[in-house]
């Protein structure tokens, strides 16, 4: 009895690319609907993640912000332990 050998068929590169894109879309949708994307957005808006430094006052050696002369209020800083509001100090001069 003679058996015919079947040649294995591989996945085409197009199928692999479409599968990867579909997987990325599913991950992004999962992050959106579970609220994970919002947490990421909050971290990006924080002062120290953008290269600034939080302090009570800018350009003040007392608060270790002497190299950060400019206040940048759009970037977020947490309040101190005793409840004082902090400002984001940057090296940017505008």
Secondary structure, 3 states (H helix, E strand, C coil): CCCCCCCCCCCCHHHHHHHHHHHHHHHHHHHHHHCHHHHHHHHHCECHHHCCEEECCCCCHHHCCCCCCEECCCCECCCCCCCCCCEEEECCCC
